């Protein structure tokens, strides 16, 4: 006869696949929020709307121990799915390409488990179902709407296809980098391609600028600094026989520590202005800070590592993935407000779950729901092994 927890994990898998079929973009997660709230109603867990499409649930509000919050993100991405899965997205151009459907289903599994032992929880538990992680600063808006009121510690996770299934990383200090985006608009003087001497060519200036930008990490930062500066867009002109008036470059900055981001932005601004001047064009530089570095608090991270070891076994640590990784997370907002920790938990089980996040071939590994659910239950003091299963 299946155990209570096995049944819970099975239900969560079914829920995850239903979510996957109906993805919704950042700040548009209305049906997703409705599905989450319906599940909480069925469980008898009180909830309130938070930051619009976000939801905050609460268990054991009168318990006297440490108040712990657990977070899942709920939004999808503007990507066409090509997995061919039975539960593939039914919405053209949108898919859960990062596993937020799995994060949400796992937290609902934990909620169902905790409800069975709510009277024995050592402290209050807050469930954070957060919208708009994908660049929408949803965590910031949840905090502004009171999501962390009374919370002592907060925990989150992300499935990670580059880590083997059964392993994870959860360091003290930075686990994911800070990021920002930049745009450089070059203005010159266009003309006929046969008369470059009569023009001030923004394409030539932009080409030189791309090369110079790639030297920021190798020549402007210390070798010990973890940083990435990528030019991802270069737009100029449209006529094959004409030098255009303008060109536009844009890209991404990722650094280990939030304070390093401003230094990189200053380098970009200087290089843009100086390179433009050398080629007789003008440069307008714009920088947009996005997410802070995700920095674990040592005591909370140690608590998390204990739960990881108990659920995954003594060989749970992945030693091959350098941390911090240069992807970014708005979970960083929570960790700037209260102590907590974030873990990257391996998804690659050799059965097709190696595709990277944000790939049109990505699909969440449903096998993660069981161990991660156990980890989260352990974090709040209600381990599956010892509760009334």
FENHUNOR-V675164 format. One record per pair of residues at least 6 apart in sequence whose C-alpha atoms are under 6 Angstrom apart, sorted by sequence separation. I is the first residue (numbers start at 1). J is the second residue. If there is no record, write none. Layout:
BEGIN
{{I:J} {I:J}}
END
This chain:
BEGIN
{{49:55} {89:95} {132:138} {276:282} {348:354} {377:383} {48:55} {131:138} {237:244} {276:283} {309:316} {355:362} {48:56} {191:199} {47:56} {190:199} {47:57} {189:199} {273:283} {374:384} {46:57} {189:200} {236:247} {188:200} {235:247} {80:93} {188:201} {235:248} {79:93} {80:94} {81:95} {188:202} {234:248} {78:93} {79:94} {234:249} {78:94} {79:95} {186:202} {233:249} {269:285} {77:94} {233:250} {77:95} {232:250} {76:95} {231:250} {232:251} {33:53} {76:96} {231:251} {230:251} {230:252} {30:53} {229:252} {29:53} {229:253} {228:253} {74:100} {228:254} {73:100} {227:254} {227:255} {226:255} {226:256} {72:103} {72:104} {258:292} {258:293} {257:293} {294:332} {291:330} {292:332} {300:340} {301:341} {300:341} {297:339} {297:340} {202:246} {202:247} {296:341} {193:241} {26:75} {193:242} {25:75} {192:242} {193:243} {24:75} {25:76} {191:242} {24:76} {25:77} {191:243} {23:76} {190:243} {190:244} {190:245} {67:123} {69:125} {73:129} {74:130} {75:131} {189:245} {65:122} {66:123} {67:124} {68:125} {69:126} {70:127} {71:128} {72:129} {73:130} {74:131} {75:132} {188:245} {60:118} {65:123} {67:125} {69:127} {70:128} {73:131} {187:245} {188:246} {64:123} {187:246} {63:123} {186:246} {63:124} {186:247} {185:247} {61:124} {185:248} {60:124} {184:248} {59:124} {184:249} {21:87} {59:125} {183:249} {21:88} {58:125} {183:250} {21:89} {58:126} {182:250} {307:375} {20:89} {21:90} {57:126} {182:251} {17:87} {57:127} {181:251} {56:127} {181:252} {307:378} {23:95} {56:128} {180:252} {181:253} {254:326} {180:253} {55:129} {179:253} {205:279} {54:129} {179:254} {20:96} {54:130} {178:254} {54:131} {178:255} {177:255} {177:256} {178:258} {200:280} {19:101} {68:151} {67:151} {68:152} {70:154} {16:101} {67:152} {68:153} {69:154} {70:155} {71:156} {16:102} {68:154} {16:105} {51:141} {51:142} {12:105} {188:281} {187:281} {187:282} {186:282} {12:109} {186:283} {185:283} {185:284} {184:284} {8:109} {184:285} {183:285} {183:286} {182:286} {27:132} {182:287} {26:132} {181:287} {181:288} {180:288} {180:289} {180:290} {179:290} {179:291} {178:291} {178:292} {178:293} {177:293} {176:293} {176:294} {175:294} {174:294} {174:295} {173:295} {173:296} {172:296} {172:298} {166:312} {175:323} {176:324} {167:316} {168:317} {169:318} {175:324} {176:325} {177:326} {167:317} {168:318} {174:324} {176:326} {177:327} {178:328} {167:318} {176:327} {177:328} {176:328} {170:343} {169:343} {169:344} {168:344} {168:345} {168:346} {167:346} {165:346} {164:346} {165:347} {163:346} {164:347} {165:348} {160:344} {164:348} {165:349} {155:340} {157:342} {159:344} {160:345} {161:346} {153:339} {154:340} {155:341} {156:342} {157:343} {158:344} {159:345} {160:346} {161:347} {153:340} {155:342} {157:344} {159:346} {160:347} {161:348} {159:347} {139:330} {140:333} {161:354} {161:356} {98:357} {97:357} {98:358} {97:358} {106:369} {110:373} {97:362} {99:364} {106:373} {82:360} {83:361} {81:360} {82:361} {9:370} {4:389}}
END
